[in-house]
């Protein structure tokens, strides 16, 4: 293999390829970035055995070939070189990649092409176009409600065809649930009726890769594929086959009999909660809400920390007089809304609470209150 390429053409792709590979663990071929030179292009490929990255960039190929190079060392070296043309050549007599730029010369050991394992090709048939920034925002607004990494559906982002021509994207962890509904006829037709599950541990890499431009997206029965609109780069992730819980059971409670409605100013509530959080401790990490028709009194107390009490002007109709929420969880939820006012739908002092805003019409978060055992002790109920 022998080619020349400009650093500025490939450095961003190299960094994305390096983000995929394991740092220290795994077989040597997994810690490699594979360089494939053909047809006046250099293709970069990397994988951690689950996520696969592919990027194709313009190059002057004098001798085609395929070789694996120590990924992080290669990227770090090229990152530190100045912009300009770089030549890459594999020594035929020794397993070495020669890297040259002017009077700068380097050698890196390589893995033989026999170690290479075939990557998944992007399936062209049925691919849809989608906004990368919308997908990125969707992940951000659901991610914090997805369960921590584990071998079950609660550690996944779930997307399925919903009612009225919409798609439902959800995440839950047992104490919180987030859902975004949106319309995209092409994507809805692509999704299987039973939905699609992507594990949380892959979403961060996907979010980093997504930009503001449109993407091509496709799925098969095993993988999710995303690709830049110009077809230069692609990422593919494994899908999970777990059975996602039926969340319609607790969604229906938000419109049942005996619900209460609390409407408050989001910014004022956040400011108050930030101050009250100072008085939370590991054993008492929630905020009490004492509710009346026009006022909500927020309070907290902690041993050796003192106590806090603040009053908010609200609009409240319901019979729940007192309820408690984890302070930091409530703050995180409010951060993901744009609405100036939020409405909390209370189903009871210990029942699921839905949070919605007029400016976030297709976004819903459900949080479970803390069960009040006595003045200072609480326990979380499961959704």
Number of C-alpha atoms within 10 A of each C-alpha: 19 18 21 21 20 17 19 14 16 20 16 14 22 24 16 22 25 25 19 24 24 19 13 9 10 12 11 16 24 24 23 27 28 26 20 18 25 19 12 17 19 25 22 22 26 29 25 19 17 13 18 20 28 25 23 20 17 17 21 17 20 15 14 15 17 18 22 26 23 19 26 20 13 18 21 14 11 20 16 8 12 11 14 12 15 18 19 19 18 22 14 9 6 9 16 19 23 16 19 16 19 9 5 9 10 12 16 14 14 22 20 14 15 9 12 15 11 6 14 14 10 22 12 10 7 12 19 19 17 18 15 23 16 15 17 19 14 19 21 15 21 24 21 20 28 24 22 17 13 12 11 15 24 24 22 31 25 23 23 21 25 16 9 7 13 17 22 18 23 27 29 29 18 16 19 23 25 23 21 21 20 17 14 14 13 13 20 21 14 17 17 14 12 12 18 24 26 20 23 22 13 18 18 13 16 18 17 11 19 21 16 11 12 18 24 20 26 21 23 14 11 11 20 19 21 27 25 20 16 9 14 14 21 22 27 25 23 20 19 19 14 13 12 18 10 8 12 8 10 17 16 9 18 21 14 9 8 13 18 18 18 21 19 20 16 20 15 13 22 17 11 18 21 13 13 23 20 17 21 23 15 7 12 19 24 30 27 23 21 16 22 19 13 14 17 23 17 22 21 27 23 18 12 8 12 11 14 18 15 15 14 16 16 20 17 20 15 17 17 20 12 16 21 22 23 20 21 16 16 17 17 13 20 19 12 16 21 13 17 14 18 22 21 20 21 28 23 18 19 19 21 24 26 24 24 21 19 14 13 15 11 13 22 21 24 25 27 23 28 24 17 18 9 7 10 14 13 19 12 15 15 15 18
